[in-house]
């Protein structure tokens, strides 16, 4: 039976995560979610029973290969894609960097890079531009507390020379959701132009359908979606043709795994991915709808408190509307360093309330758009296994640290 039903049961969901059986509140989920017990068991089972090289004809070799292939099939199914169009790797950062060495554009071409992004989806393209003599156009919303990537701003940057546009589905500081389908439509008004999306901060919160959005490249990390510590990159049929193979000359070079895999899809981790899909059940759309509803209550409770405080500024979408934001909330406190706020919470809770401070690799966003100091924001990043009671505990701690509003 699916773990998550249309009527969300938080107790049932929490039972599936061994790490939750300890006195620690996990509100740092944007850095990595807790792992399903079934995923942990799968990894252990693979290493205990089928830890051999792929492709062998003997019995255990066949089992190992079948487990690995099942992992790839499940990963593709999860995002509504074909197996040929995905590759698994160690991190989103490494996959984007690898991809950047497999793309080639004419000198003088233009790439449009979002400044709202994690550096993983910036540095690779800045380097690509330098290597291939490309022109960078920065897609930067106006400075302020609620910056958002808007299509009308993008259209002003597009030209017949545009070959690549990069952006985030949701910021790991702001939590704001961007309209990727509309962005893709705008990008594709330029013949041959490709859209590359970082979905790391979006994927833990919503169901993914790469075909529905019309993206060309789409990447996220499984270890932030309750699974193993690895990532996945998707390429559309058009984008796949533009990717040259980095593999050995004698190996196949038709699929994205052939071209970019470089033996980087860890066997035991890949084999555990079907356990993630099983968690969401036979009707994943219903499960994700229940998750969205529950997370809406979590973020609504915290945002109501923070918005009522005159000394707090929300960085990102201030509304709790789940169509506008995910459950990652960043804010600053007037007259207080973010570092000091978090460390005070640490002290009062004996380290059992897990929130963070910083810029979280989105340094350009924090510095150039939000205008923050080195210690960035206080970030509370929740997911569906968090509870309203945990949010209320955090609010009580904030009251002690900041004083009553």
C-alpha positions as CSV (number, residue, x, y, z in Angstrom):
1,X,0.0,0.0,0.0
2,X,1.2,3.5,-0.6
3,X,2.6,5.2,2.5
4,X,1.0,8.6,1.7
5,X,-2.7,8.7,1.0
6,X,-4.9,11.5,-0.2
7,X,-5.7,12.1,3.5
8,X,-2.2,12.9,4.8
9,X,-1.1,10.9,7.8
10,X,1.9,12.6,9.4
11,X,2.5,9.8,11.9
12,X,2.5,7.2,9.2
13,X,4.9,9.2,7.1
14,X,7.3,9.9,10.0
15,X,7.5,6.2,10.8
16,X,9.3,5.6,7.5
17,X,12.3,7.8,8.4
18,X,14.6,6.2,11.0
19,X,16.4,9.5,11.7
20,X,13.2,11.0,13.1
21,X,13.3,8.6,16.1
22,X,15.5,11.0,18.1
23,X,15.1,14.3,19.9
24,X,16.1,16.5,16.9
25,X,13.9,18.8,14.8
26,X,15.1,18.7,11.2
27,X,14.4,22.2,9.7
28,X,17.5,22.2,7.5
29,X,15.9,20.0,4.8
30,X,16.9,22.3,1.9
31,X,20.5,21.1,2.6
32,X,19.4,17.4,2.5
33,X,16.3,15.5,3.6
34,X,16.3,12.5,5.9
35,X,16.4,9.2,4.1
36,X,13.7,6.6,3.9
37,X,14.3,3.4,5.8
38,X,13.5,1.4,2.7
39,X,16.2,3.2,0.8
40,X,18.7,2.5,3.6
41,X,17.7,-1.2,3.5
42,X,18.0,-1.3,-0.2
43,X,21.5,0.1,-0.2
44,X,22.5,-2.4,2.6
45,X,20.9,-5.3,0.7
46,X,22.8,-4.4,-2.5
47,X,26.1,-4.2,-0.8
48,X,25.5,-7.4,1.1
49,X,24.3,-9.5,-1.7
50,X,24.9,-8.1,-5.2
51,X,28.0,-5.9,-5.0
52,X,29.7,-7.0,-8.3
53,X,30.5,-5.4,-11.6
54,X,27.7,-4.8,-14.0
55,X,27.2,-6.9,-17.2
56,X,28.4,-10.3,-16.0
57,X,26.7,-13.5,-17.1
58,X,26.9,-15.3,-13.7
59,X,23.9,-15.3,-11.4
60,X,24.8,-12.5,-8.9
61,X,26.1,-10.4,-11.8
62,X,22.7,-10.6,-13.5
63,X,20.9,-9.6,-10.3
64,X,23.3,-6.6,-9.9
65,X,22.7,-5.5,-13.4
66,X,18.9,-5.9,-13.1
67,X,18.9,-3.8,-9.9
68,X,20.9,-1.0,-11.5
69,X,18.7,-1.0,-14.6
70,X,15.6,-0.9,-12.4
71,X,17.0,2.1,-10.6
72,X,17.4,4.0,-13.9
73,X,13.9,3.0,-15.0
74,X,12.4,4.2,-11.8
75,X,14.4,7.5,-12.0
76,X,13.1,8.2,-15.5
77,X,9.5,7.3,-14.5
78,X,9.7,9.7,-11.6
79,X,10.0,12.7,-13.8
80,X,7.9,11.4,-16.8
81,X,10.9,10.8,-19.1
82,X,12.6,8.0,-21.0
83,X,15.6,6.1,-19.7
84,X,17.7,7.3,-22.6
85,X,17.2,11.0,-21.5
86,X,18.6,10.8,-18.0
87,X,21.9,10.4,-16.2
88,X,22.6,9.9,-12.6
89,X,25.7,11.4,-10.8
90,X,27.1,12.4,-7.5
91,X,25.7,15.9,-7.3
92,X,23.8,18.6,-9.2
93,X,26.9,20.7,-9.2
94,X,29.0,18.0,-10.8
95,X,26.4,17.2,-13.4
96,X,26.1,20.8,-14.5
97,X,29.8,21.1,-14.7
98,X,30.1,17.9,-16.7
99,X,27.3,19.1,-19.0
100,X,29.1,22.4,-19.6
101,X,32.1,20.4,-21.1
102,X,29.7,18.6,-23.5
103,X,28.1,21.6,-25.1
104,X,29.5,23.7,-27.9
105,X,28.2,27.0,-29.2
106,X,29.6,29.4,-31.9
107,X,31.8,32.2,-30.6
108,X,29.8,35.3,-30.0
109,X,26.6,33.4,-29.0
110,X,24.7,34.7,-25.9
111,X,23.8,32.8,-22.8
112,X,21.4,34.2,-20.2
113,X,22.2,33.3,-16.6
114,X,19.9,33.9,-13.6
115,X,21.4,35.6,-10.6
116,X,18.8,34.2,-8.3
117,X,20.4,30.7,-8.6
118,X,22.6,28.5,-6.4
119,X,26.2,28.8,-7.8
120,X,25.9,25.3,-9.2
121,X,23.8,26.7,-12.0
122,X,26.0,29.7,-12.5
123,X,29.7,28.9,-12.3
124,X,29.6,26.2,-15.0
125,X,28.1,28.6,-17.5
126,X,30.4,31.5,-16.6
127,X,33.3,29.1,-17.3
128,X,31.7,27.9,-20.5
129,X,31.3,31.4,-21.7
130,X,35.0,32.1,-21.0
131,X,36.2,29.0,-22.8
132,X,34.0,29.5,-25.9
133,X,34.0,33.3,-26.1
134,X,30.3,33.6,-25.4
135,X,28.5,36.7,-24.2
136,X,26.8,36.5,-20.8
137,X,23.6,38.4,-20.2
138,X,22.6,38.4,-16.5
139,X,18.9,37.8,-15.7
140,X,18.7,39.8,-12.4
141,X,15.4,41.0,-10.8
142,X,15.4,44.4,-9.3
143,X,17.0,44.6,-5.9
144,X,14.5,44.1,-3.1
145,X,13.2,41.6,-0.6
146,X,11.0,39.6,-3.0
147,X,12.9,39.1,-6.3
148,X,11.4,36.9,-8.9
149,X,12.4,35.7,-12.3
150,X,9.7,37.1,-14.6
151,X,9.1,36.2,-18.3
152,X,8.7,39.8,-19.3
153,X,12.3,40.6,-18.0
154,X,13.6,37.5,-19.9
155,X,12.1,38.6,-23.2
156,X,14.1,41.8,-23.0
157,X,17.3,39.7,-22.8
158,X,16.5,37.2,-25.6
159,X,17.9,37.7,-29.0
160,X,18.6,35.7,-32.2
161,X,22.1,35.0,-30.7
162,X,20.7,33.3,-27.5
163,X,21.7,29.7,-27.2
164,X,21.2,28.9,-23.6
165,X,19.1,30.2,-20.6
166,X,19.7,29.0,-17.1
167,X,17.4,29.5,-14.0
168,X,16.1,27.9,-10.9
169,X,12.7,26.4,-10.4
170,X,12.7,27.6,-6.8
171,X,15.4,29.5,-4.9
172,X,17.0,27.7,-1.9
173,X,16.8,31.0,0.0
174,X,13.6,32.6,-1.2
175,X,11.4,29.5,-1.7
176,X,9.6,31.4,-4.5
177,X,8.3,29.2,-7.4
178,X,9.0,30.3,-10.9
179,X,6.8,29.6,-13.9
180,X,9.0,27.2,-15.8
181,X,6.5,26.4,-18.5
182,X,6.1,30.0,-19.4
183,X,9.9,30.6,-19.3
184,X,10.5,27.5,-21.5
185,X,7.9,28.8,-24.0
186,X,9.7,32.2,-24.2
187,X,13.1,30.6,-24.6
188,X,11.9,28.4,-27.4
189,X,10.8,31.4,-29.5
190,X,14.5,31.5,-30.4
191,X,15.2,28.6,-32.7
192,X,17.6,26.2,-31.1
193,X,17.8,28.0,-27.7
194,X,17.9,25.7,-24.7
195,X,16.6,26.1,-21.1
196,X,18.6,24.6,-18.2
197,X,16.7,24.4,-14.9
198,X,18.1,23.8,-11.4
199,X,15.2,22.0,-9.5
200,X,17.1,21.1,-6.3
201,X,15.0,23.3,-4.0
202,X,11.8,22.5,-5.8
203,X,11.9,18.7,-6.1
204,X,11.3,17.9,-2.4
205,X,8.0,19.6,-2.5
206,X,6.2,18.9,-5.7
207,X,5.7,16.3,-8.4
208,X,8.0,16.6,-11.4
209,X,6.9,16.4,-15.1
210,X,9.6,17.5,-17.4
211,X,7.5,17.0,-20.5
212,X,4.7,19.1,-19.3
213,X,7.1,22.1,-18.6
214,X,9.0,21.8,-21.9
215,X,12.4,22.1,-20.3
216,X,15.6,21.1,-22.1
217,X,17.9,20.3,-19.1
218,X,16.5,19.7,-15.6
219,X,18.5,18.6,-12.6
220,X,17.9,17.8,-9.0
221,X,19.4,15.8,-6.1
222,X,17.8,12.6,-4.8
223,X,19.3,13.1,-1.3
224,X,16.9,16.1,-0.9
225,X,14.0,13.9,-2.1
226,X,14.2,11.3,0.7
227,X,16.5,9.1,-1.3
228,X,20.2,8.3,-1.8
229,X,23.1,10.8,-2.0
230,X,23.1,11.3,-5.7
231,X,21.6,13.5,-8.4
232,X,19.9,13.3,-11.8
233,X,20.1,15.3,-15.0
234,X,17.4,15.2,-17.7
235,X,17.9,16.2,-21.4
236,X,15.0,16.7,-23.8
237,X,15.3,15.0,-27.3
238,X,16.5,18.3,-28.8
239,X,19.0,18.9,-26.0
240,X,20.3,15.4,-26.1
241,X,21.4,15.9,-29.7
242,X,23.4,18.9,-28.7
243,X,25.4,17.0,-26.0
244,X,28.6,15.4,-27.2
245,X,29.8,12.2,-25.6
246,X,32.6,12.5,-23.0
247,X,32.8,8.7,-22.7
248,X,35.4,6.3,-24.1
249,X,35.5,6.2,-27.9
250,X,34.6,2.5,-28.1
251,X,31.5,2.7,-25.9
252,X,27.9,3.5,-27.0
253,X,27.1,7.2,-27.2
254,X,23.4,7.5,-27.9
255,X,21.9,8.0,-24.4
256,X,22.6,10.7,-21.9
257,X,24.1,8.1,-19.6
258,X,26.4,7.0,-22.5
259,X,27.5,10.6,-23.0
260,X,27.8,12.0,-19.5
261,X,27.7,9.0,-17.1
262,X,31.5,8.5,-16.8
263,X,30.8,5.5,-14.5
264,X,29.4,8.0,-11.9
265,X,26.1,6.3,-11.2
266,X,26.9,4.6,-7.9
267,X,25.5,1.1,-8.2
268,X,24.0,0.6,-4.7
269,X,22.5,4.1,-4.7
270,X,21.0,3.8,-8.1
271,X,19.4,0.5,-7.1
272,X,17.7,2.2,-4.2
273,X,15.7,4.7,-6.2
274,X,12.6,2.4,-6.7
275,X,12.1,2.6,-2.9
276,X,11.6,6.3,-3.3
277,X,8.9,5.8,-5.9
278,X,7.2,3.1,-3.8
279,X,6.9,5.6,-0.9
280,X,4.7,7.8,-3.0
281,X,2.4,4.9,-3.9
282,X,0.5,3.9,-7.0
283,X,-1.2,7.3,-7.2
284,X,1.7,9.8,-6.7
285,X,-0.4,12.8,-7.8
286,X,-2.6,12.2,-4.8
287,X,0.3,11.8,-2.5
288,X,1.9,15.0,-3.8
289,X,-1.4,16.9,-3.4
290,X,-1.5,15.8,0.2
291,X,2.1,16.8,0.8
292,X,1.4,20.3,-0.7
293,X,-1.6,20.7,1.5
294,X,0.3,19.7,4.6
295,X,3.3,21.9,3.8
296,X,0.9,24.8,3.2
297,X,-0.2,24.5,6.8
298,X,3.4,24.4,8.0
299,X,4.6,27.5,6.0
300,X,1.3,29.3,6.8
301,X,1.8,29.0,10.5
302,X,5.4,30.2,10.4
303,X,4.9,32.9,7.9
304,X,1.9,34.3,9.9
305,X,4.2,34.6,12.9
306,X,7.1,36.2,11.0
307,X,4.9,38.6,8.9
308,X,3.4,39.9,12.2
309,X,6.8,40.9,13.5
310,X,7.9,44.4,12.6
311,X,11.5,43.5,13.2
312,X,11.5,40.6,10.6
313,X,11.8,40.9,6.8
314,X,10.9,37.8,4.7
315,X,13.3,37.3,1.8
316,X,11.1,35.9,-1.0
317,X,7.4,35.4,-1.3
318,X,5.7,36.6,1.9
319,X,2.5,34.7,1.0
320,X,1.9,31.1,2.2
321,X,0.2,30.3,-1.1
322,X,1.5,26.9,-2.2
323,X,1.2,27.9,-5.8
324,X,3.7,30.8,-5.2
325,X,6.2,29.2,-2.8
326,X,7.6,26.1,-1.3
327,X,8.3,25.4,2.4
328,X,11.8,27.0,2.5
329,X,11.7,30.3,4.3
330,X,14.5,32.8,4.6
331,X,14.4,36.0,6.7
332,X,16.5,38.6,8.4
333,X,15.9,40.4,11.7
334,X,16.5,44.1,12.1
335,X,19.5,44.8,14.2
336,X,20.5,41.2,14.6
337,X,23.0,39.1,12.7
338,X,21.5,35.9,11.3
339,X,24.3,33.9,12.8
340,X,23.5,35.2,16.3
341,X,19.8,34.4,16.0
342,X,20.5,30.8,14.9
343,X,23.1,30.3,17.6
344,X,20.8,31.6,20.3
345,X,18.2,29.1,19.1
346,X,20.8,26.4,19.3
347,X,21.7,27.3,22.9
348,X,18.1,27.5,24.1
349,X,17.2,24.1,22.4
350,X,20.4,22.3,23.4
351,X,21.0,22.0,19.7
352,X,17.8,20.1,19.1
353,X,16.1,22.7,16.8
354,X,17.9,22.4,13.5
355,X,17.8,25.7,11.6
356,X,20.6,27.4,9.7
357,X,22.1,30.7,8.8
358,X,24.0,31.7,5.7
359,X,23.8,32.4,1.9
360,X,23.7,28.7,1.0
361,X,25.8,29.0,-2.2
362,X,23.4,31.6,-3.5
363,X,26.0,34.3,-2.9
364,X,25.1,36.5,-5.9
365,X,21.5,36.6,-4.9
366,X,22.3,37.4,-1.3
367,X,24.9,40.0,-2.1
368,X,23.8,41.7,-5.3
369,X,20.0,41.5,-5.1
370,X,19.0,41.1,-1.4
371,X,21.9,43.3,-0.2
372,X,22.7,41.1,2.7
373,X,25.8,40.9,4.8
374,X,28.1,37.9,5.0
375,X,25.9,35.9,7.3
376,X,22.9,36.0,4.9
377,X,19.5,34.8,6.2
378,X,18.0,32.7,8.9
379,X,16.6,29.7,7.0
380,X,13.9,27.4,8.1
381,X,13.4,24.7,5.4
382,X,10.5,22.3,6.1
383,X,9.2,19.2,4.3
384,X,6.2,17.0,4.7
385,X,7.5,14.9,7.6
386,X,7.7,18.0,9.8
387,X,4.9,18.7,12.1
388,X,2.9,21.7,13.3
389,X,4.0,21.1,16.8
390,X,7.6,21.4,15.7
391,X,6.8,24.8,14.0
392,X,5.1,26.0,17.2
393,X,8.2,24.9,19.2
394,X,10.3,27.0,16.9
395,X,8.0,30.0,17.3
396,X,8.3,29.8,21.1
397,X,12.1,29.8,20.7
398,X,12.0,32.8,18.4
399,X,9.9,34.6,21.0
400,X,12.5,34.0,23.6
401,X,15.4,35.0,21.3
402,X,13.8,38.0,19.7
403,X,11.3,39.0,22.3
404,X,7.5,39.1,21.9
405,X,6.4,40.9,18.7
